[in-house]
């Protein structure tokens, strides 16, 4: 029994470690976006990412990229998360497996891709836009990133679109949609695994006491 309990504890700990790869961000949270400190002038092609996102509710910080080419935001301004979904609000652009994998790979440091140079963040932004059909011509570095992502995933994994708005009130709700961004969310299977592990620990503890 002790071996089973040890195994369940280890399983739960590993599962919770997996949760660390997900961003702590929720609907209604207020966020602020900033230029990537390593490229303070932003990305010249359409002013895309990488951007540094700060969740002022949870204190979480992570890097993100734009989903649309025609929406904008002002760095440092407060915005609100009105939805966490698989598509943009303004034009209904759906996230593709290729775009999702590119962002996931960026967040998990699976780099550099062949052909990427000093403007790697710009190449990543182009590749994401290309993968969802926002642009039709990309640089050689971005093409290498996109080509590497083809066939890696058949779905969008734990990558989601943050639907952002410029204002929110309890009475009026969300209004003034701005540039949507990307984020990582916990996998549903991770929660199920964690719950099963914790439930098993509780059952075994009760048996030991009895």
C-alpha positions as CSV (number, residue, x, y, z in Angstrom):
1,X,0.0,0.0,0.0
2,X,2.9,2.4,0.8
3,X,4.3,1.8,-2.6
4,X,1.0,2.7,-4.2
5,X,0.7,5.8,-2.1
6,X,4.2,6.9,-3.1
7,X,3.4,6.3,-6.7
8,X,0.3,8.4,-6.5
9,X,2.1,11.2,-4.7
10,X,4.8,11.2,-7.4
11,X,2.1,11.2,-10.2
12,X,0.4,14.2,-8.6
13,X,3.6,16.1,-8.3
14,X,4.5,15.5,-11.9
15,X,1.1,16.5,-13.0
16,X,1.3,19.8,-11.0
17,X,4.7,20.4,-12.6
18,X,3.0,20.1,-16.0
19,X,0.5,22.8,-14.9
20,X,3.5,25.2,-14.6
21,X,3.6,25.3,-18.4
22,X,0.2,26.9,-18.5
23,X,-0.4,30.6,-18.0
24,X,-2.4,31.8,-15.0
25,X,-4.9,33.9,-16.8
26,X,-8.7,34.1,-16.6
27,X,-11.7,35.8,-18.3
28,X,-12.3,39.2,-16.7
29,X,-8.6,39.6,-15.9
30,X,-7.0,43.0,-16.6
31,X,-3.7,42.7,-18.6
32,X,-1.1,45.0,-20.1
33,X,1.1,44.4,-23.1
34,X,4.6,45.7,-23.6
35,X,7.3,45.5,-26.3
36,X,9.7,42.6,-25.9
37,X,12.6,44.0,-23.9
38,X,15.0,42.3,-26.3
39,X,13.5,44.1,-29.3
40,X,12.3,47.4,-27.7
41,X,11.1,48.9,-31.0
42,X,8.8,45.9,-31.7
43,X,8.7,44.0,-34.9
44,X,8.7,46.1,-38.0
45,X,6.4,43.9,-40.1
46,X,3.0,45.1,-39.1
47,X,4.3,45.7,-35.6
48,X,3.8,42.2,-34.4
49,X,5.3,40.3,-31.4
50,X,6.9,39.1,-29.4
51,X,5.1,41.1,-26.7
52,X,5.4,40.9,-23.0
53,X,2.1,40.3,-21.3
54,X,1.5,41.1,-17.6
55,X,-1.7,39.9,-15.9
56,X,-2.4,42.5,-13.2
57,X,-4.9,40.2,-11.4
58,X,-2.7,37.1,-11.1
59,X,0.8,38.7,-11.5
60,X,1.6,36.2,-14.2
61,X,3.9,37.3,-17.1
62,X,4.6,35.6,-20.4
63,X,5.5,36.3,-24.0
64,X,2.8,36.4,-26.7
65,X,2.2,37.1,-30.3
66,X,-0.5,38.9,-32.3
67,X,-3.2,36.8,-34.0
68,X,-4.5,39.5,-36.4
69,X,-2.8,42.0,-38.7
70,X,-5.5,44.7,-38.7
71,X,-6.1,45.1,-35.0
72,X,-3.9,47.2,-32.7
73,X,-3.2,48.1,-29.0
74,X,-1.2,50.7,-27.2
75,X,1.7,49.3,-25.1
76,X,1.1,49.8,-21.4
77,X,-2.6,50.4,-21.6
78,X,-5.0,48.2,-19.5
79,X,-7.0,45.7,-21.5
80,X,-9.5,43.0,-20.4
81,X,-9.7,39.3,-21.2
82,X,-13.2,38.8,-22.5
83,X,-12.7,35.3,-23.8
84,X,-10.2,32.5,-24.1
85,X,-11.1,30.6,-27.3
86,X,-9.9,29.1,-30.5
87,X,-10.6,32.1,-32.7
88,X,-10.5,35.9,-32.9
89,X,-13.5,38.1,-32.1
90,X,-13.4,40.7,-34.9
91,X,-13.0,38.4,-37.9
92,X,-13.5,34.9,-36.5
93,X,-10.0,33.7,-37.6
94,X,-9.5,30.2,-36.3
95,X,-6.2,29.0,-34.8
96,X,-4.6,26.3,-36.8
97,X,-2.5,23.3,-35.6
98,X,0.6,24.9,-37.3
99,X,0.1,28.3,-35.7
100,X,-0.5,26.6,-32.3
101,X,2.5,24.5,-32.6
102,X,4.8,27.4,-33.5
103,X,3.7,29.3,-30.4
104,X,3.9,26.2,-28.2
105,X,7.4,25.5,-29.5
106,X,8.4,29.1,-28.9
107,X,7.2,29.0,-25.2
108,X,9.0,25.6,-24.7
109,X,12.3,26.9,-26.2
110,X,12.3,24.5,-29.1
111,X,14.6,26.7,-31.1
112,X,16.3,27.8,-33.2
113,X,14.7,26.7,-36.3
114,X,16.8,26.3,-39.5
115,X,17.1,29.5,-41.4
116,X,16.2,31.9,-38.5
117,X,18.5,34.7,-37.8
118,X,18.7,37.7,-35.5
119,X,15.1,38.6,-36.3
120,X,13.7,35.3,-35.0
121,X,10.8,36.9,-33.1
122,X,9.7,38.6,-36.4
123,X,10.0,35.3,-38.2
124,X,7.8,33.6,-35.6
125,X,5.2,36.3,-35.9
126,X,5.2,36.1,-39.7
127,X,4.9,32.3,-39.5
128,X,1.9,32.5,-37.2
129,X,0.1,35.0,-39.4
130,X,0.9,32.9,-42.5
131,X,-0.3,29.7,-40.7
132,X,-3.8,31.2,-40.1
133,X,-4.0,32.9,-43.5
134,X,-3.5,36.5,-42.5
135,X,-0.6,37.0,-44.9
136,X,0.5,35.3,-48.0
137,X,4.2,36.2,-48.4
138,X,6.8,35.5,-45.7
139,X,10.6,35.7,-45.2
140,X,12.8,32.6,-45.6
141,X,13.3,32.4,-41.9
142,X,9.5,32.4,-41.3
143,X,9.0,29.8,-44.0
144,X,11.5,27.5,-42.3
145,X,9.6,27.9,-39.0
146,X,6.2,27.2,-40.7
147,X,7.6,24.2,-42.7
148,X,8.9,22.7,-39.5
149,X,5.5,23.0,-37.9
150,X,3.6,21.3,-40.7
151,X,2.4,17.8,-39.5
152,X,3.6,18.2,-35.9
153,X,0.0,18.6,-34.4
154,X,-3.4,17.6,-35.6
155,X,-5.2,20.0,-33.2
156,X,-4.3,23.2,-31.3
157,X,-3.2,21.5,-28.1
158,X,-3.2,23.8,-25.1
159,X,-2.8,27.0,-27.2
160,X,-5.7,29.5,-27.1
161,X,-6.6,33.0,-28.3
162,X,-7.0,35.7,-25.7
163,X,-10.0,37.9,-26.9
164,X,-9.0,41.3,-25.6
165,X,-11.1,44.4,-25.1
166,X,-10.3,48.0,-24.1
167,X,-13.0,48.4,-21.5
168,X,-15.2,46.3,-19.1
169,X,-18.0,47.1,-16.7
170,X,-20.4,44.8,-14.8
171,X,-23.3,46.7,-16.4
172,X,-22.1,47.1,-20.0
173,X,-19.8,44.0,-20.3
174,X,-16.9,44.1,-22.7
175,X,-16.5,46.6,-25.5
176,X,-13.8,47.9,-27.9
177,X,-12.1,44.7,-29.0
178,X,-8.4,45.1,-29.7
179,X,-5.6,42.9,-31.0
180,X,-6.0,39.3,-29.8
181,X,-3.0,37.5,-28.4
182,X,-1.9,33.9,-27.8
183,X,-1.6,32.0,-24.5
184,X,-1.2,28.5,-23.0
185,X,-4.0,26.9,-21.0
186,X,-4.0,23.8,-18.9
187,X,-4.8,20.6,-20.7
188,X,-8.2,19.1,-19.6
189,X,-6.5,15.7,-19.3
190,X,-4.0,17.2,-16.9
191,X,-6.8,18.3,-14.5
192,X,-8.3,14.8,-14.7
193,X,-5.0,13.1,-14.0
194,X,-4.3,15.5,-11.0
195,X,-7.8,14.9,-9.6
196,X,-7.4,11.1,-9.9
197,X,-4.0,11.2,-8.1
198,X,-5.3,13.4,-5.3
199,X,-8.4,11.3,-4.9
200,X,-6.3,8.1,-4.7
201,X,-4.1,9.7,-2.0
202,X,-7.2,10.6,0.0
203,X,-8.6,7.1,-0.2
204,X,-5.4,5.4,0.9
205,X,-4.9,7.8,3.8
206,X,-8.4,6.9,5.1
207,X,-7.5,3.2,4.8
208,X,-4.2,3.8,6.7
209,X,-6.1,5.6,9.5
210,X,-8.7,2.8,9.8
